[in-house]
Amino acid sequence: MAGPPILEASHGRRLFTEDDANALVPVLESAFRRIDAKLARLQEVQDLFEDREAYWGRGLLRAPLSERDAHAEALRQLDGARASVDEEVRGLEALGVEVKDVRMGLADFRARRDGDIVYLCWQRGEPKVAHWHTLEGGFAGRRPLEPRTRAEP
C-alpha cells in the first residue's frame, strides 16, 4: 500500500511517482469518457442557446413569454452542463491531477525528476504515463521517460 502523498514543500502540491500516476490512468480514462458525454451535451445546449439568441437578438425582451421562458431554461441547462464538466475536472484535481485539456484528454502530474519539479504527462489513449516535460514546457515539450533499469528509492 502506498504511503501518504509527498508534498512539494514550497507549494503544498502533491508530487507523484510514475507508479502513482500510472495507478490513476484507469480513473482518468473513465473520467474523460464521462467528460466526453458531458461536452457533447454542453455543445448541443450551447448551439440551441446561440440559435435562440441569433433569432431573437435584442427582441427577446419583446418575445412571447413562452419564448422568454424557453430561453431562460436553455440558459439554466447551459449553466448546468458547464457545471457538470467542471465537477468532473474538480474531482480529478482533488486527486492532485492537473487537467490541461478536457477535449484532448491531457493531464499532468507534478513529480520530482533529477531534483527538479516537472510534470509527468499523459494523454488519453496512452496505456501509461510515458512522457514528461518542464513546468513551462507544455505538451509541445514532452520527452519520453526512460525505461527504468533500477528500483527507485
N, C-alpha and C positions, 0 to 999 in steps of 0.2 A: 504494500500500500504506500502511495506517495505521501511524503510529509507535507507540512504546510507550504503554501506558495512562498517563493523567495520574492522579496520586495526590493525594488530599486530604491536605494537609500534617499536619493535626492527628490524623488517624485512620489514615492509610495505606490508605484505601479507594479503589478505582478510581472515577474520575469519567468519565462518559460524555458524548459529544456526542449530538445527535439522530441523526446518521448511524451512530455506533457502536451505539446502542440499536436502531435500525431494522434494522441488519445481523443482529441476534440474534433478530428476530421469527420467522423460519422455524425456528430452533433451539428457541425457546420453544413454538411450535405443536406441533412434533414431540414435545418432552418432555412437554407436557401431555396429548397423546394417549396416550403410554405411561403416564403417571401415572393417567389415567382408567381404563385397564385394570387397573392395579395397585390402585387404590382400590376398584374393583368386586370384585376378588379379596379384598382386605382386608375389605370389608363381608361378603362371603359367609362367610369364615372366622370373622369376629367373631360373626356370627349363630349359626353352628354351635357355637362355643365357649360363647356365652351360653346357648343352648338346653341344652347338656350341663350347664352349671353350674346352671341353673334346675331341671333334672330331678333331679340328684343332690344338689345343695347340699352340706351337710357330710357327707352319707352317701357321698360319693365315696371316702373313705378305706376304707369297708367294701364298696365295689362290687367286682364280679369284676375280676380282674387285666386281662382284656381291655378292660374299660371304662376302667380307670385308664390303661392304655397308650394307648387311643384319645384320652383326654383330654390326656395328655402330648403326643401327636402333634399334636393340634389347637392346643395352646399353642405348639409349635415352628412350626407353619405360620403362626400369628398373628404371632409374632415375626418370621418371615421376610418376611411380607407387609408389615409395618411397615418393616422394614429396606430393602426394595426401594423403597418410596416415598421413604424418607429418602435413599437413594442417588441417586435422580433429582434431588432437591432440592439435595443437596450438589454434584452436577455443575453445576447452574446457578449455585449460589453461588460455585463455583470460578471462574466467568467474571466474577464481580462483580455478578451479578443478585441482587436481594433478592426472594425469593418471599414474597408476602404471604398468598396464599390458594390452596392447591392445587386445591380443588374449583371455585372460580370462575375460576381461571387468572389470578390477579393477580400482576403483577411490577413492581418499581420499579428504577430505575437512578439512582444518585446523579449529580448534574450541577451545574454552576455556572450560575446564572441571575442576571443583574444583580448579580454579586458575591456572591450568597448560595448556599449549598449547598441544593439542593432535590431532589425526586425527579421524574424523568420517569416517567410512569405508563402502563402498558399492561395491557389486559385481553384475554384470549383472544377471538379473532374480529375484533379490530381489525386492519386491514391494516398499520398503522404506529403508532408512538408519537405520539399526538396530544394528550396531556394532561400536566399537571404539577401538583404540589402541594408544600406546605411539608413539611419533615420531620415536623412534628407534625400536619399537616392530614389525612392519610389519604385514603382513596378518596372520602369524602364531600366533601373539599375540592378535588377535581380541578377544574382550569381548563384550557380549551383552549389549546394552543400557537398563537401567532400564525403565520400563513404567513410564510415567510422572504421578505424583499424585497431582501436584500443577502447577499453571501457573508460567512460568519463568518470571523474572523481565525484 
